[in-house]
Amino acid sequence: MQTIKRILRTDVLVEVPVDQMQLDDSLRESYGMDSLGFVELRVQCEEAFGIDIPDEAVAAGELSTLGDVLALVERLSGADQSPTTA
């Protein structure tokens, strides 16, 4: 999860400090992310974890909270590279 938090802070430019980010935080309301922020988050997660996030996942709202992003990355990356330790 630290990698996802780092991406949010350094690449997406979320102003919330990493140590204050919680799993149930809304990416839009809590972090002020807009559509470009979601695109950047998607690209950075794909690169960091070697996954492909399908358009359907984004359109279905599977990236609403920090916990949603973590769950999606874990599901797509499988057991080989867990984002909770990355």
C-alpha positions as CSV (number, residue, x, y, z in Angstrom):
1,M,0.0,0.0,0.0
2,Q,3.0,2.3,0.6
3,T,3.7,2.3,-3.2
4,I,0.1,3.4,-4.0
5,K,0.3,6.1,-1.4
6,R,3.7,7.3,-2.8
7,I,2.2,7.4,-6.3
8,L,-0.7,9.5,-5.0
9,R,1.6,11.9,-3.3
10,T,4.4,12.3,-5.8
11,D,2.9,11.5,-9.2
12,V,-0.8,12.5,-8.8
13,L,0.2,15.4,-6.5
14,V,-2.3,14.7,-3.7
15,E,-1.7,17.1,-0.9
16,V,-2.8,14.8,1.9
17,P,0.3,13.5,3.8
18,V,1.0,9.8,3.3
19,D,0.7,9.0,7.0
20,Q,-2.9,10.5,7.0
21,M,-4.2,8.5,4.1
22,Q,-6.8,5.9,5.0
23,L,-8.3,3.0,3.1
24,D,-11.8,4.4,3.1
25,D,-10.7,7.9,1.8
26,S,-12.6,8.9,-1.3
27,L,-10.1,9.8,-4.1
28,R,-12.4,12.6,-5.3
29,E,-13.7,14.1,-2.1
30,S,-10.7,13.4,0.3
31,Y,-7.9,13.9,-2.2
32,G,-9.5,16.3,-4.8
33,M,-8.6,14.0,-7.7
34,D,-10.0,14.9,-11.1
35,S,-10.2,12.8,-14.3
36,L,-6.5,13.6,-15.1
37,G,-5.5,12.4,-11.7
38,F,-7.3,9.1,-12.2
39,V,-5.5,8.6,-15.5
40,E,-2.1,9.3,-13.9
41,L,-2.9,7.0,-11.0
42,R,-3.9,4.2,-13.4
43,V,-0.7,4.6,-15.5
44,Q,1.6,4.8,-12.5
45,C,0.0,1.7,-10.9
46,E,0.2,-0.2,-14.2
47,E,3.9,0.6,-14.4
48,A,4.7,0.1,-10.7
49,F,3.0,-3.3,-10.4
50,G,3.3,-4.6,-14.0
51,I,-0.4,-4.9,-14.5
52,D,-3.0,-3.8,-17.0
53,I,-6.0,-2.0,-15.5
54,P,-8.9,-2.6,-17.9
55,D,-11.1,0.3,-19.0
56,E,-14.1,-1.6,-17.5
57,A,-12.6,-1.4,-14.0
58,V,-12.2,2.4,-14.3
59,A,-15.7,2.9,-15.8
60,A,-17.3,0.7,-13.2
61,G,-16.0,2.9,-10.4
62,E,-13.5,0.4,-9.0
63,L,-11.2,3.2,-8.2
64,S,-13.4,5.2,-5.8
65,T,-11.3,4.9,-2.6
66,L,-7.8,4.1,-1.7
67,G,-9.0,0.7,-0.5
68,D,-10.6,0.1,-3.9
69,V,-7.3,0.8,-5.6
70,L,-5.4,-1.5,-3.3
71,A,-7.9,-4.3,-3.8
72,L,-7.8,-3.9,-7.6
73,V,-4.0,-3.9,-7.7
74,E,-3.9,-6.9,-5.5
75,R,-6.4,-8.8,-7.6
76,L,-4.7,-7.9,-10.9
77,S,-1.1,-8.5,-9.7
78,G,-1.8,-11.9,-8.1
79,A,0.4,-13.4,-5.3
80,D,3.7,-12.7,-6.9
81,Q,3.8,-9.0,-6.1
82,S,1.6,-7.8,-3.3
83,P,1.2,-4.0,-3.1
84,T,0.8,-4.2,0.7
85,T,4.5,-4.9,1.0
86,A,5.8,-3.1,-2.1
